[in-house]
Amino acid sequence: MKATRAPIPFGRRLPPTGPASKLEDWQQANPVWITNALRHARALPATGWTVVDASRAIGRKPRRYRLAGKDYVVWRSSAGLLVARDVCPHLGASLASGKLSGDAIVCPWHGLRLGPSGHGAWKPLPVYDDGVLLWAALDPQAQRLDHPVLHPRPERCFAAVIRKEARCDPADILANRLDPWHGVHYHPHSFGRLRVMQQDEDAIVVRVVYRVVGRYGVEVDARFHCSDPETIVMTILRGEGEGSVVETHAAPVDIGRTAVVEATLATSDRRGFWIAVGLLGRILHPLVRRAAFRLWRDDAAYAERLYSLRQGEV
């Protein structure tokens, strides 16, 4: 009950805006606008790149990822991150069960070494490490851009990434983020007040109070827009953390299954923020990730509900 009480903003004051709409949120949440904005996003040119996970999540132990209906093995070599099909070209063993020897994976069945140079038709895929996220070109023969479309990020930032799978399509992830009206009702633990300030064909700007402790929170103006058919970006335009970015990427896993890879890139012009990051970075990182997971615990259910409705399961 306490979490639903009116919030108390602190920090930077934002300029006043015109009178708020007298309509209830269920009346303001326009399904037609959401559908059209989603259609606009899905019509953006494909980049040929798929986000895999946080760069820092990949270490010297091979990991299996399922993307676009196929299994891939990912590992870190001395030259950088590598992604390849998780199928040994000899007899089909899962390479994610193997061990590294130098930069090569040793097949757990018969000891075949498979490294950056490949073996016959088996070769690592083109990859792009942007310093925060790992991307892969899953179809190396398909036309693609030189690198993924990257929204401008703060020059100096504190970065934290989560990855969570949900039973839905990538479009359902974008649809969730294109509906800010549900925020206060669905996430009262995180949002104290939300007001839509501007709607364009492909973007929406909201003024929102992010709860920090109990009723106390910071008020910001945030813009949501899609930078490619599987990515929606939130940018703080005004208020505490101006210039901070949250990138939400929807990577297809299988039919009816999608991985949400969300990167929080926080910045501030306050000296105290960077002192806290320097002193408490190891504590802040799991706290930021936990807050993001908490939001996506709710929003994954939202996206899965959309998918179930579309499949006629409800």
C-alpha angles and dihedrals in degrees: 000000000000093000092061096057119110111285125242110221121210134176124043118015116230123218114265120260134204123285116302120248114268091213120106116250091251087059095045094049098092113202091193093055092046091050093048094046089049091049090051091051095047090050093060114112115275113245098206090235129108124197113236108181144297112316090230091055090070117081139157093295113086113244130199121226126181112215130168092352098309136092121244133186119220127192143157119249130182088263096049140274121342132198125190140153111288092233124101107227090222105063104338103264119165106258091200085074091057131088132241123251108184105314094333132090113230111219109241092220106051108357100253109164114225118186144155093299092058130216120260109307091350108094137152113260127243108274137186123204109194092186093261106040135033117226129188134195098227093189105043091184094056122093112265143163120262088254138353120286102264120196112224108275129201111272090231119029148149108241131202127169134195131188122200131165125221137183098250144080125272089253090063091058091052092045090056092055092044088060105069092159091081093059103093093040098044099034107033088151090065108026126051102177134002132186129177109230104175139010123194130175092273107011142052131201121207136182108220140170112225110206114233102172122001110304093351119097147143123258119223141166109233131186123209120199138150117246096185136000093278103034135076120185130203115202124186105228099179138008133037111354094019109188094027115136136204114197116197113193123188111206117188111237102174139326104312094003128098136178117222110211109185125184119196110201107186125187138166141181089222115106091213091062092059093043088055091048091050094048101034104025093122090053097040094052096064091040092056091045091049091052091050092048090050091055092046092048085066098036094048087060089050092051092044090052091054090050093049091050091050091049091052092242094130 
